[in-house]
Amino acid sequence: QVQVVEVGGGLVQAGGSLRLSCAASGNRFSINGMGWYRQAPGKQRELVAVAYINGGANYADSVKGRFTISRDNPANTVNLQMNSLKPEDTAVYYCKVWIGPHEFWGQGTQVTVSS
């Protein structure tokens, strides 16, 4: 089985920065993509950013110019550098891993941005 673990959540003031990291481990596998989603209370989970194995990336419009996703392929990790944070960014952030047609999720890490 594949285990996905996120770290780096916490409390930060508006305008501050935070860095999230996600690592996938388990049996031998080849990851097609890794990404970040977030979910605020009472709202649906939404895509934040996705990193592909070829180095490409996509971002939600709401975070473009503020967030940067990066991958360390040999370590099967993905990072999310979050700058200029806003209270609207407050949510539980989840790491998602694509392995062939399969999807794996982390447990989530809380990010809280105070105004």
N, C-alpha and C positions, 0 to 999 in steps of 0.2 A: 504494500500500500504506500501511497505518497502522502507525506506530511507537509503541510504548509503553515509556516509560523511568521507572524508579523510582530515587529517591535518598533518602538520609537514614538508612540503616542504620548500625549500629555497636555498640560495647560500652557497656553502662550497668549500674550497680549496681541491685540490687533496691530498689524504691521510687522510682527515678528516672524520668525522662521522656525521650521521643524523639519526633521528628516525621518522618514519611515523606511524600514528595510523589511524585506520578505525573503525567506529562504525555503526552498523545496528540497526535501530529502526522502530517501526510501530506496526502493529497488532501482536498478538501472533503468533509465528512461531518457527520452529525448524530448525536450520542451519546445513547443512551437511558439509559444508566446506567454508573457506574464503581464499582468495589469493590476490596476487599482480601481476599486469601486468604493462608494461611500453611501451611507444611509443615515439620515437624520430621523429623529422620532416622528412618527406619523407620516413619513414620506417613503416613497419607493427607492430602492437601491438604484444608484445611477453610476454610469461609467465616469471615471476621472481621467485615466490615462492608460494606454497599452503600449508595451514595448515588444517588438517582433525580433526574431532571431537574427534577421538581416540588419538590424540596427535601426529600422524605421520605428516611428512612434506616432500615436494619435492622442489628442487631448480634447477634453470637453471645452466648449467655448468659454465657460465660466472660469477656467483655470489657465487658459493660454496666456503666456507671458509671465506667469507667476510660479507655476509648478514645472518641474523637470523630472522626467522619468529616465532611468538608466539601468542597464543590466550588466551583471558580471556573469557571463555565460559559463565559464568553467566551474564557478561556485553555485550555479543555479540560484542566483539571487537577483532581486530587482529592488531598486531604491526609488523613493519619491521625495525630492527636495521641494519643500513648500515654502515659498517666500511671500512677503506682503500679505500675510494671512488676514482674513476677514472673519467676523462673527458668523457669516453665512457658510463658512467652511466647516463649522462645527458638525461633527458626525462621527459615526464609527466607520473606520476605513478597513476594507477587506482586500486581501490579496487573492488574485485568481490566477490559476496556472492551467494552460492548455497543453495536453499531451495527446497528440493524435486527435481523435474525436472526443476525448474525455476532458472533463473539467474538475478541478479541485480548488477548494476554498480554504482560506485560513480562518481563524476564530474571530478576527477583527481586533482593532486597537482604537481606543477612544482618542479623538482630537477635539479639544475644547479651546475656542478662541474667545477671549473676553474683549469687550468694547471699552 
